[in-house]
Amino acid sequence: MSTFVDTSAFYAVIDAADEMHPSAKTEWLRLLGDEPELCTTNYVLVETFALLQSRIGLDAVRLFSEEMTPVLRILWVDSSAHESAVELYLTANRRELSFVDCVSIQAMRSRGVRDVFCFDRHFSERGFLIHPTRQR
Protein backbone atom coordinates (compact mmCIF):
# COMPACT_ATOMS: atom_id res chain seq x y z
CA MET A 1 0.00 0.00 0.00
CA SER A 2 1.20 3.52 -0.85
CA THR A 3 0.23 6.97 0.37
CA PHE A 4 0.72 9.94 -1.90
CA VAL A 5 1.96 13.13 -0.21
CA ASP A 6 0.82 16.52 -1.54
CA THR A 7 2.40 19.97 -1.26
CA SER A 8 -0.24 21.06 1.26
CA ALA A 9 0.91 18.32 3.64
CA PHE A 10 4.61 18.97 3.18
CA TYR A 11 4.10 22.66 3.83
CA ALA A 12 1.98 22.09 6.94
CA VAL A 13 4.55 19.68 8.38
CA ILE A 14 7.38 22.19 7.96
CA ASP A 15 5.68 25.49 8.83
CA ALA A 16 5.05 25.53 12.58
CA ALA A 17 2.90 28.65 12.10
CA ASP A 18 0.50 26.86 9.73
CA GLU A 19 -2.88 26.15 11.31
CA MET A 20 -2.67 22.51 10.18
CA HIS A 21 0.85 21.96 11.53
CA PRO A 22 -0.10 19.94 14.64
CA SER A 23 -2.25 17.44 12.74
CA ALA A 24 0.20 17.38 9.82
CA LYS A 25 3.16 16.62 12.06
CA THR A 26 1.23 13.86 13.84
CA GLU A 27 0.14 12.32 10.53
CA TRP A 28 3.66 12.52 9.04
CA LEU A 29 5.13 10.70 12.03
CA ARG A 30 2.36 8.10 11.89
CA LEU A 31 2.98 7.50 8.19
CA LEU A 32 6.71 7.20 8.71
CA GLY A 33 6.08 4.46 11.25
CA ASP A 34 3.20 2.66 9.52
CA GLU A 35 3.39 3.19 5.80
CA PRO A 36 5.65 0.99 3.70
CA GLU A 37 5.78 3.56 0.88
CA LEU A 38 5.27 7.32 0.73
CA CYS A 39 5.28 8.75 -2.75
CA THR A 40 4.94 12.04 -4.59
CA THR A 41 5.70 13.42 -8.04
CA ASN A 42 8.60 15.52 -9.19
CA TYR A 43 6.00 18.24 -9.96
CA VAL A 44 4.95 18.29 -6.29
CA LEU A 45 8.60 18.62 -5.31
CA VAL A 46 9.02 21.65 -7.57
CA GLU A 47 5.81 23.21 -6.23
CA THR A 48 6.86 22.55 -2.63
CA PHE A 49 10.35 24.00 -3.15
CA ALA A 50 8.85 27.18 -4.63
CA LEU A 51 6.23 27.54 -1.89
CA LEU A 52 8.70 27.00 0.93
CA GLN A 53 11.22 29.40 -0.59
CA SER A 54 8.69 32.17 -1.10
CA ARG A 55 6.93 31.86 2.27
CA ILE A 56 9.62 30.67 4.68
CA GLY A 57 13.01 30.77 2.96
CA LEU A 58 15.82 28.55 1.76
CA ASP A 59 16.43 26.97 5.17
CA ALA A 60 12.97 25.41 4.90
CA VAL A 61 13.79 24.15 1.40
CA ARG A 62 17.02 22.64 2.72
CA LEU A 63 15.16 20.94 5.58
CA PHE A 64 12.60 19.54 3.17
CA SER A 65 15.27 18.34 0.74
CA GLU A 66 17.53 16.77 3.34
CA GLU A 67 15.02 15.36 5.84
CA MET A 68 11.81 14.58 3.99
CA THR A 69 12.53 13.76 0.35
CA PRO A 70 14.94 10.87 1.11
CA VAL A 71 12.04 8.80 2.51
CA LEU A 72 9.88 9.34 -0.58
CA ARG A 73 9.49 7.35 -3.75
CA ILE A 74 9.49 9.97 -6.50
CA LEU A 75 7.03 9.32 -9.32
CA TRP A 76 8.71 10.98 -12.31
CA VAL A 77 6.26 12.51 -14.74
CA ASP A 78 6.99 11.69 -18.37
CA SER A 79 5.55 13.40 -21.44
CA SER A 80 2.61 10.99 -21.69
CA ALA A 81 1.61 11.56 -18.05
CA HIS A 82 2.06 15.30 -18.52
CA GLU A 83 -0.27 15.32 -21.54
CA SER A 84 -2.83 13.22 -19.68
CA ALA A 85 -2.77 15.76 -16.84
CA VAL A 86 -3.17 18.65 -19.30
CA GLU A 87 -6.28 16.95 -20.67
CA LEU A 88 -7.72 16.49 -17.16
CA TYR A 89 -6.86 20.09 -16.28
CA LEU A 90 -8.60 21.54 -19.33
CA THR A 91 -11.56 19.16 -19.13
CA ALA A 92 -12.15 19.88 -15.44
CA ASN A 93 -12.41 23.58 -16.30
CA ARG A 94 -12.11 24.58 -12.64
CA ARG A 95 -10.10 27.64 -11.83
CA GLU A 96 -9.25 26.49 -8.30
CA LEU A 97 -7.96 23.06 -9.40
CA SER A 98 -4.22 23.40 -9.98
CA PHE A 99 -2.29 21.78 -12.77
CA VAL A 100 0.03 20.11 -10.25
CA ASP A 101 -3.04 18.56 -8.57
CA CYS A 102 -4.10 17.19 -11.96
CA VAL A 103 -0.65 15.68 -12.45
CA SER A 104 -0.90 14.12 -8.99
CA ILE A 105 -4.38 12.74 -9.67
CA GLN A 106 -3.24 11.14 -12.92
CA ALA A 107 -0.10 9.72 -11.29
CA MET A 108 -2.12 8.18 -8.46
CA ARG A 109 -4.75 6.76 -10.79
CA SER A 110 -2.17 5.17 -13.08
CA ARG A 111 -0.48 3.46 -10.12
CA GLY A 112 -3.60 2.49 -8.18
CA VAL A 113 -2.81 4.77 -5.22
CA ARG A 114 -5.96 5.59 -3.26
CA ASP A 115 -4.63 7.28 -0.12
CA VAL A 116 -3.30 10.82 -0.04
CA PHE A 117 -1.85 12.90 2.79
CA CYS A 118 -3.05 16.41 2.07
CA PHE A 119 -5.24 19.31 3.15
CA ASP A 120 -6.81 19.83 -0.26
CA ARG A 121 -10.45 18.98 -0.94
CA HIS A 122 -9.82 18.38 -4.65
CA PHE A 123 -8.47 14.93 -3.96
CA SER A 124 -11.52 13.79 -1.98
CA GLU A 125 -13.75 15.21 -4.74
CA ARG A 126 -11.93 12.85 -7.12
CA GLY A 127 -12.56 9.80 -4.91
CA PHE A 128 -9.26 9.54 -3.03
CA LEU A 129 -9.04 8.77 0.70
CA ILE A 130 -7.68 11.80 2.54
CA HIS A 131 -5.44 11.62 5.59
CA PRO A 132 -5.86 13.21 8.03
CA THR A 133 -9.60 13.60 7.58
CA ARG A 134 -9.79 17.35 8.32
CA GLN A 135 -9.21 19.57 5.29
CA ARG A 136 -8.78 23.31 4.72
C-alpha positions as CSV (number, residue, x, y, z in Angstrom):
1,M,0.0,0.0,0.0
2,S,1.2,3.5,-0.8
3,T,0.2,7.0,0.4
4,F,0.7,9.9,-1.9
5,V,2.0,13.1,-0.2
6,D,0.8,16.5,-1.5
7,T,2.4,20.0,-1.3
8,S,-0.2,21.1,1.3
9,A,0.9,18.3,3.6
10,F,4.6,19.0,3.2
11,Y,4.1,22.7,3.8
12,A,2.0,22.1,6.9
13,V,4.6,19.7,8.4
14,I,7.4,22.2,8.0
15,D,5.7,25.5,8.8
16,A,5.1,25.5,12.6
17,A,2.9,28.6,12.1
18,D,0.5,26.9,9.7
19,E,-2.9,26.1,11.3
20,M,-2.7,22.5,10.2
21,H,0.9,22.0,11.5
22,P,-0.1,19.9,14.6
23,S,-2.3,17.4,12.7
24,A,0.2,17.4,9.8
25,K,3.2,16.6,12.1
26,T,1.2,13.9,13.8
27,E,0.1,12.3,10.5
28,W,3.7,12.5,9.0
29,L,5.1,10.7,12.0
30,R,2.4,8.1,11.9
31,L,3.0,7.5,8.2
32,L,6.7,7.2,8.7
33,G,6.1,4.5,11.2
34,D,3.2,2.7,9.5
35,E,3.4,3.2,5.8
36,P,5.6,1.0,3.7
37,E,5.8,3.6,0.9
38,L,5.3,7.3,0.7
39,C,5.3,8.8,-2.8
40,T,4.9,12.0,-4.6
41,T,5.7,13.4,-8.0
42,N,8.6,15.5,-9.2
43,Y,6.0,18.2,-10.0
44,V,4.9,18.3,-6.3
45,L,8.6,18.6,-5.3
46,V,9.0,21.7,-7.6
47,E,5.8,23.2,-6.2
48,T,6.9,22.5,-2.6
49,F,10.3,24.0,-3.1
50,A,8.8,27.2,-4.6
51,L,6.2,27.5,-1.9
52,L,8.7,27.0,0.9
53,Q,11.2,29.4,-0.6
54,S,8.7,32.2,-1.1
55,R,6.9,31.9,2.3
56,I,9.6,30.7,4.7
57,G,13.0,30.8,3.0
58,L,15.8,28.5,1.8
59,D,16.4,27.0,5.2
60,A,13.0,25.4,4.9
61,V,13.8,24.1,1.4
62,R,17.0,22.6,2.7
63,L,15.2,20.9,5.6
64,F,12.6,19.5,3.2
65,S,15.3,18.3,0.7
66,E,17.5,16.8,3.3
67,E,15.0,15.4,5.8
68,M,11.8,14.6,4.0
69,T,12.5,13.8,0.4
70,P,14.9,10.9,1.1
71,V,12.0,8.8,2.5
72,L,9.9,9.3,-0.6
73,R,9.5,7.3,-3.8
74,I,9.5,10.0,-6.5
75,L,7.0,9.3,-9.3
76,W,8.7,11.0,-12.3
77,V,6.3,12.5,-14.7
78,D,7.0,11.7,-18.4
79,S,5.6,13.4,-21.4
80,S,2.6,11.0,-21.7
81,A,1.6,11.6,-18.1
82,H,2.1,15.3,-18.5
83,E,-0.3,15.3,-21.5
84,S,-2.8,13.2,-19.7
85,A,-2.8,15.8,-16.8
86,V,-3.2,18.7,-19.3
87,E,-6.3,16.9,-20.7
88,L,-7.7,16.5,-17.2
89,Y,-6.9,20.1,-16.3
90,L,-8.6,21.5,-19.3
91,T,-11.6,19.2,-19.1
92,A,-12.1,19.9,-15.4
93,N,-12.4,23.6,-16.3
94,R,-12.1,24.6,-12.6
95,R,-10.1,27.6,-11.8
96,E,-9.3,26.5,-8.3
97,L,-8.0,23.1,-9.4
98,S,-4.2,23.4,-10.0
99,F,-2.3,21.8,-12.8
100,V,0.0,20.1,-10.2
101,D,-3.0,18.6,-8.6
102,C,-4.1,17.2,-12.0
103,V,-0.6,15.7,-12.4
104,S,-0.9,14.1,-9.0
105,I,-4.4,12.7,-9.7
106,Q,-3.2,11.1,-12.9
107,A,-0.1,9.7,-11.3
108,M,-2.1,8.2,-8.5
109,R,-4.8,6.8,-10.8
110,S,-2.2,5.2,-13.1
111,R,-0.5,3.5,-10.1
112,G,-3.6,2.5,-8.2
113,V,-2.8,4.8,-5.2
114,R,-6.0,5.6,-3.3
115,D,-4.6,7.3,-0.1
116,V,-3.3,10.8,0.0
117,F,-1.8,12.9,2.8
118,C,-3.1,16.4,2.1
119,F,-5.2,19.3,3.1
120,D,-6.8,19.8,-0.3
121,R,-10.5,19.0,-0.9
122,H,-9.8,18.4,-4.7
123,F,-8.5,14.9,-4.0
124,S,-11.5,13.8,-2.0
125,E,-13.8,15.2,-4.7
126,R,-11.9,12.8,-7.1
127,G,-12.6,9.8,-4.9
128,F,-9.3,9.5,-3.0
129,L,-9.0,8.8,0.7
130,I,-7.7,11.8,2.5
131,H,-5.4,11.6,5.6
132,P,-5.9,13.2,8.0
133,T,-9.6,13.6,7.6
134,R,-9.8,17.4,8.3
135,Q,-9.2,19.6,5.3
136,R,-8.8,23.3,4.7
